[in-house]
Amino acid sequence: MYEHFFQCPYCWEEISMLLDTSIPVQTYVEDCEVCCNPIEITPTFEKNVLMAFEANGLEQ
């Protein structure tokens, strides 16, 4: 597991999420721990190293 810090695309607060390094490319939705809005998370790992990270708000 890898803890990654980033800004919420809704409230701009810094939050952290634990990312699973065993799956090279993944996309899933988690709620912001501050404002509770859904964020689409897309981390990409190569040999357990975070190569890319996107956190996008979902259209509501």
Sequence and secondary structure as in RCSB ss.txt:
>XXXX:A:sequence
MYEHFFQCPYCWEEISMLLDTSIPVQTYVEDCEVCCNPIEITPTFEKNVLMAFEANGLEQ
>XXXX:A:secstr
 EEEEEE TTT  EEEEEE TTSSB  EEEE TTT  EEEEEEEEETTEEEEEEEEE   
